[in-house]
Amino acid sequence: MSVDFDAAWHEALGVKPTRLTRGTLRRLLRRHAEPQRYYHTQAHLERMFEIFLAHREKFKHPRDSQLMMLYHDAIYEPENRDNELQSAHLSRVQLGSWLIESRLQRIERWILATKEHQASADEDSDDLKMLLDIDLAILAAPTEQYQQYAEQVAQEYAMFSPKIFNQGRQKALNGLLARPKIFYTQILGEDAEWQARMNIQAELQQLKQQSRCLDED
């Protein structure tokens, strides 16, 4: 399935294409081709949109959901801790000419929620829960695809020593396993939770083996 980002973008904005709207989208997508990205690329966006489009009728705010997906990783510097905040700010700056305040606030709030992948209880929480699950869909991918994702994440954090990355990655993965449920909804299918936990546990075992080797050096 090929995602028509131009159509999705203009439908979400509710405006006809212009040089300004197309230029803004082009620059936004260009960000996802930056050299520090290996997983958080346009391919990640395409996978998110494919799942979203298959379940669009379940969303209360489908237009804002599409804009959230387009902007949630707009700023991505692996060594920074405020990527979500910067991405949310960029969404407001760039979308402010076309959207009303309530929509801007909703998109900002949803982007900020991707930092901890926690959904607060509010009127839009059902949409947000599905969006957070879609963002983490790779965790429930087939084994080979998940392994490729894990390798891409390691490439994005190559500026850190193997030992520091290993420790940080194990902490993040253990945090996911500690959650009562990794996924909030059934949008990814009934087996998603089981598959994600199997994938994470397998990666953790590999990281622990690597850690032992690093300690021996």
Disulfide bonds with the S-S distance in Angstrom:
none
